[in-house]
Amino acid sequence: MFFETIAGENANRLKKVLISDKHFNPDNIKRVVKSDIFNVLTNYADVLPEDLNLEIEILENGDYEIICRAVCKRLKIFGALPDNY
């Protein structure tokens, strides 16, 4: 019974990964996410596209981990936020 449970969990994890790989191109997803993050970061900092590093990893359980690192030349200074923010 124990081994059947482990085999079932592994099969589900493999199925999730295979379905994800079939429907999505990882390089394309990475490019789109990096572009979106870059657009947001430029609102808050002076950053160049080559100074933004993005990694997407598939964890053992089939979930995704997104790691983003950016080197910014400076942060943009904003006034105080409203009290109701």
Stockholm file with secondary structure:
# STOCKHOLM 1.0

chainA/1-85         MFFETIAGENANRLKKVLISDKHFNPDNIKRVVKSDIFNVLTNYADVLPEDLNLEIEILENGDYEIICRAVCKRLKIFGALPDNY
#=GR chainA/1-85 SS CHHHHHHHHHHHHHHHHHHHHHHCCHHHHHHHHHHHHHHHHTTTEEEEEEEEEEEEEECTTSCEEEEEEEEEEEECCCCCCCTTC
#=GC SS_cons        CHHHHHHHHHHHHHHHHHHHHHHCCHHHHHHHHHHHHHHHHTTTEEEEEEEEEEEEEECTTSCEEEEEEEEEEEECCCCCCCTTC
//
